[in-house]
Amino acid sequence: MIAAMGIGGMMRAGMLAVLLTSGLVFSTGHAWAQDQPAAQPQTQGQAAPADPKKEAENAEDQAMLRLLQEGTQALRTGQPRQAIASYDQIIATYEARYKNRKEKVYCGSTPAETLAYMVLAASQKQSAIAVAPTWAVAYFLKGFAQFDLQDLPGAKASLERARDLSPYNPQFLIELANLYKSEKNWPLALETYQAAKEHSAAFSLPQAKATNEMKAQHGIAFVYSETGKLDEAEAIYKQCLAMNPQDAYAQHELDYVTQQKAKQAHVH
């Protein structure tokens, strides 16, 4: 069993995926923010009146994106404390902006994810808005920085906050499940991996869809093997290998499960 990979290796891999795709996330996040006022019809030859508050928020959003990029660069270059300082500024800005809103606030990374949150809120008879993902991503990456500093309780709190803002985001769910796994909280890890798998197809960024589904499947199978459900683990690893014969992790874990089943058969 590749126990040494644990949360560190899997979180690191997930973080790299976020960093590589972050340009798409950041550039598209504003396109469908649901708290924007409806556009006012323009009189021919007359520009729509400017909304000073909205213009100030847009400028602030751009500043927060720059801070997010600065924090990401600090994280890449091994400066987690500096990264956290950037992320904390972002978090404080959006906490202050939305603290008095009566609506539930979600962060959506894709139009489909944003729409799903509005449907979720409606099903709960709750008013809600969806905003760009910067706030949630800041919490998510802060969790990585805290992990680098061996602050696991802090990392868990940050990842859980990112999950609360974006409950269908597969990458957030996977990394949070990895942390639960490191705590050997098998029921919560399994529940969170299963949620990640459920949402991977619909809410992953296109270039991350296959990776997210694979990681969720790996996590589910790992929990099954750790809790004695070897047949279930075996089936998932075989499914992973059918999809990708080069999946070295699945092959290694399948070999482990096969050995465990052989030991059990020998004992009986």
C-alpha positions as CSV (number, residue, x, y, z in Angstrom):
1,M,0.0,0.0,0.0
2,I,1.3,3.4,-0.9
3,A,0.7,4.9,2.5
4,A,3.7,7.2,2.2
5,M,2.0,9.1,-0.6
6,G,-0.6,10.1,1.8
7,I,-2.0,13.6,2.0
8,G,1.2,15.3,1.1
9,G,1.8,13.7,-2.3
10,M,-1.9,13.8,-3.3
11,M,-2.4,17.3,-2.1
12,R,0.7,18.5,-4.0
13,A,-0.5,16.8,-7.2
14,G,-3.9,18.5,-6.8
15,M,-2.3,21.8,-6.1
16,L,-0.3,21.7,-9.3
17,A,-3.5,20.9,-11.2
18,V,-5.1,24.0,-9.7
19,L,-2.1,26.2,-10.5
20,L,-2.0,25.0,-14.1
21,T,-5.7,25.6,-14.7
22,S,-6.0,28.7,-12.5
23,G,-5.8,31.1,-15.5
24,L,-9.0,29.7,-16.8
25,V,-10.7,29.8,-13.4
26,F,-9.7,33.4,-12.7
27,S,-10.4,34.8,-16.2
28,T,-13.9,33.2,-16.5
29,G,-15.1,33.7,-12.9
30,H,-16.6,37.1,-13.4
31,A,-18.6,36.2,-16.5
32,W,-21.6,34.7,-14.6
33,A,-21.4,36.2,-11.1
34,Q,-25.0,36.3,-10.0
35,D,-24.9,39.3,-7.7
36,Q,-24.4,41.7,-10.6
37,P,-27.3,44.1,-11.1
38,A,-29.3,43.6,-14.3
39,A,-28.1,45.7,-17.1
40,Q,-30.2,48.9,-17.7
41,P,-31.4,49.6,-21.2
42,Q,-29.4,52.3,-22.9
43,T,-31.0,55.2,-24.6
44,Q,-29.7,55.6,-28.2
45,G,-26.5,57.6,-28.1
46,Q,-26.4,57.7,-24.3
47,A,-24.1,55.5,-22.2
48,A,-25.6,53.6,-19.2
49,P,-24.9,55.4,-15.9
50,A,-22.0,54.1,-14.0
51,D,-22.5,52.4,-10.7
52,P,-19.7,53.7,-8.4
53,K,-20.1,50.9,-5.9
54,K,-19.9,48.2,-8.6
55,E,-17.0,49.9,-10.3
56,A,-15.2,49.9,-7.0
57,E,-15.9,46.2,-6.4
58,N,-14.7,45.3,-9.9
59,A,-11.4,47.2,-9.2
60,E,-11.1,45.4,-5.9
61,D,-11.8,42.1,-7.6
62,Q,-8.9,42.7,-10.0
63,A,-6.6,43.6,-7.0
64,M,-7.6,40.3,-5.3
65,L,-6.8,38.3,-8.4
66,R,-3.3,39.9,-8.4
67,L,-2.9,39.0,-4.7
68,L,-4.0,35.5,-5.5
69,Q,-1.3,35.2,-8.2
70,E,1.3,36.7,-5.8
71,G,0.3,34.1,-3.2
72,T,0.5,31.3,-5.7
73,Q,4.0,32.4,-6.8
74,A,5.1,32.5,-3.2
75,L,3.7,29.0,-2.6
76,R,5.5,27.7,-5.7
77,T,8.8,29.1,-4.5
78,G,8.6,27.6,-1.0
79,Q,7.3,30.7,0.9
80,P,4.1,29.5,2.6
81,R,4.0,32.2,5.2
82,Q,4.2,34.9,2.5
83,A,1.5,33.1,0.6
84,I,-0.8,32.9,3.6
85,A,-0.4,36.7,4.0
86,S,-1.7,37.2,0.5
87,Y,-4.6,34.8,0.9
88,D,-5.6,36.3,4.2
89,Q,-5.9,39.7,2.6
90,I,-8.2,38.2,0.0
91,I,-10.3,36.3,2.6
92,A,-10.7,39.4,4.8
93,T,-11.8,41.5,1.8
94,Y,-14.6,39.1,0.8
95,E,-15.6,38.3,4.4
96,A,-16.1,42.0,4.9
97,R,-17.9,42.5,1.6
98,Y,-20.5,39.8,2.1
99,K,-20.8,39.6,5.9
100,N,-24.1,41.5,6.0
101,R,-25.7,39.8,3.0
102,K,-28.7,37.8,3.9
103,E,-28.3,35.5,1.0
104,K,-26.1,32.4,1.0
105,V,-22.9,33.1,-0.9
106,Y,-21.4,30.5,-3.2
107,C,-18.3,30.7,-5.4
108,G,-18.6,29.0,-8.8
109,S,-15.7,28.1,-11.1
110,T,-17.9,27.2,-14.1
111,P,-21.3,28.3,-15.3
112,A,-22.6,24.8,-14.7
113,E,-21.4,24.9,-11.1
114,T,-22.9,28.3,-10.5
115,L,-26.2,27.3,-11.9
116,A,-26.2,24.1,-9.7
117,Y,-25.7,26.3,-6.6
118,M,-28.7,28.4,-7.5
119,V,-30.8,25.2,-8.0
120,L,-29.5,23.9,-4.6
121,A,-30.5,27.1,-2.9
122,A,-33.9,27.1,-4.5
123,S,-34.5,23.5,-3.4
124,Q,-33.7,24.5,0.2
125,K,-36.0,27.6,-0.2
126,Q,-33.0,29.8,0.5
127,S,-32.0,32.9,-1.4
128,A,-28.4,32.8,-2.7
129,I,-25.9,34.6,-4.9
130,A,-22.9,33.2,-6.7
131,V,-19.7,35.1,-7.1
132,A,-16.3,34.5,-8.8
133,P,-14.1,31.7,-7.3
134,T,-11.3,33.9,-6.0
135,W,-12.5,33.8,-2.4
136,A,-12.8,30.0,-2.3
137,V,-9.5,29.5,-4.1
138,A,-7.8,31.7,-1.6
139,Y,-9.1,29.4,1.2
140,F,-8.1,26.3,-0.8
141,L,-4.5,27.4,-1.4
142,K,-4.2,28.7,2.1
143,G,-4.8,25.1,3.2
144,F,-1.8,24.0,1.1
145,A,0.4,26.6,2.7
146,Q,-0.8,25.6,6.2
147,F,0.0,22.0,5.3
148,D,3.5,23.0,4.3
149,L,3.8,24.5,7.8
150,Q,2.5,21.3,9.3
151,D,-0.6,23.1,10.6
152,L,-3.1,20.3,9.9
153,P,-5.9,21.7,11.9
154,G,-5.6,25.0,10.1
155,A,-5.4,23.3,6.8
156,K,-8.5,21.3,7.5
157,A,-10.4,24.5,8.5
158,S,-9.3,26.3,5.4
159,L,-10.3,23.4,3.1
160,E,-13.6,23.0,4.8
161,R,-14.3,26.7,4.3
162,A,-13.4,26.4,0.6
163,R,-15.8,23.4,0.4
164,D,-18.6,25.4,2.1
165,L,-18.2,28.2,-0.5
166,S,-18.0,25.7,-3.4
167,P,-19.6,22.4,-2.2
168,Y,-19.6,20.8,-5.7
169,N,-16.0,21.7,-6.6
170,P,-14.3,18.3,-7.2
171,Q,-10.8,19.5,-6.5
172,F,-11.8,21.0,-3.2
173,L,-13.6,17.9,-2.2
174,I,-10.7,15.6,-3.1
175,E,-8.1,17.5,-1.1
176,L,-10.4,17.7,1.9
177,A,-11.0,13.9,1.6
178,N,-7.3,13.4,1.5
179,L,-7.0,15.2,4.8
180,Y,-9.7,13.2,6.4
181,K,-7.9,10.1,5.1
182,S,-4.7,11.2,6.8
183,E,-6.7,11.4,10.1
184,K,-8.1,7.9,9.4
185,N,-11.6,9.4,9.6
186,W,-12.8,6.7,7.2
187,P,-16.5,7.5,7.1
188,L,-16.0,11.2,6.4
189,A,-13.2,10.5,3.9
190,L,-15.4,8.0,2.0
191,E,-18.4,10.4,2.0
192,T,-16.2,13.2,0.7
193,Y,-14.5,11.1,-2.0
194,Q,-17.9,9.9,-3.2
195,A,-19.2,13.5,-3.4
196,A,-16.1,14.4,-5.5
197,K,-16.7,11.4,-7.8
198,E,-20.4,12.4,-8.2
199,H,-19.5,16.0,-9.1
200,S,-16.4,15.3,-11.2
201,A,-18.1,14.8,-14.6
202,A,-20.4,17.9,-14.3
203,F,-18.3,20.4,-12.5
204,S,-14.6,19.8,-13.3
205,L,-12.7,22.1,-15.6
206,P,-12.4,20.3,-18.9
207,Q,-8.7,19.6,-18.5
208,A,-9.1,18.3,-14.9
209,K,-12.1,16.0,-15.4
210,A,-10.2,12.8,-15.9
211,T,-7.7,13.5,-13.1
212,N,-10.4,14.4,-10.6
213,E,-12.4,11.3,-11.3
214,M,-9.3,9.1,-11.0
215,K,-8.3,10.7,-7.7
216,A,-11.8,10.2,-6.3
217,Q,-11.8,6.6,-7.4
218,H,-8.4,6.0,-5.9
219,G,-9.6,7.5,-2.6
220,I,-12.8,5.5,-2.4
221,A,-10.9,2.3,-3.1
222,F,-8.2,3.2,-0.5
223,V,-10.9,3.6,2.2
224,Y,-12.5,0.3,1.2
225,S,-9.2,-1.5,1.5
226,E,-8.4,0.1,4.9
227,T,-11.9,-0.9,6.2
228,G,-11.8,-4.5,5.0
229,K,-13.9,-4.2,1.9
230,L,-11.4,-5.8,-0.3
231,D,-13.8,-7.0,-3.0
232,E,-15.1,-3.4,-3.5
233,A,-11.5,-2.0,-3.5
234,E,-10.4,-4.6,-6.0
235,A,-13.3,-3.8,-8.4
236,I,-12.5,-0.1,-8.4
237,Y,-8.8,-0.6,-9.0
238,K,-9.6,-2.9,-11.9
239,Q,-12.0,-0.3,-13.3
240,C,-9.2,2.3,-13.0
241,L,-6.8,0.1,-14.9
242,A,-9.4,-0.6,-17.6
243,M,-9.7,3.1,-18.1
244,N,-5.9,3.7,-17.9
245,P,-3.6,0.7,-18.1
246,Q,-0.7,3.0,-17.1
247,D,-2.3,3.8,-13.7
248,A,0.7,2.7,-11.6
249,Y,-1.0,3.7,-8.3
250,A,-4.1,1.5,-9.1
251,Q,-1.8,-1.4,-10.1
252,H,0.2,-1.2,-6.9
253,E,-2.8,-1.0,-4.7
254,L,-4.5,-3.8,-6.6
255,D,-1.5,-6.0,-6.0
256,Y,-1.7,-5.2,-2.3
257,V,-5.4,-6.0,-2.2
258,T,-4.8,-9.3,-4.0
259,Q,-2.1,-10.2,-1.4
260,Q,-4.5,-9.4,1.5
261,K,-7.3,-11.5,0.0
262,A,-4.8,-14.4,-0.4
263,K,-3.8,-14.1,3.2
264,Q,-7.4,-14.2,4.3
265,A,-8.1,-17.2,2.2
266,H,-5.0,-19.0,3.7
267,V,-6.2,-18.2,7.2
268,H,-9.6,-19.6,6.5
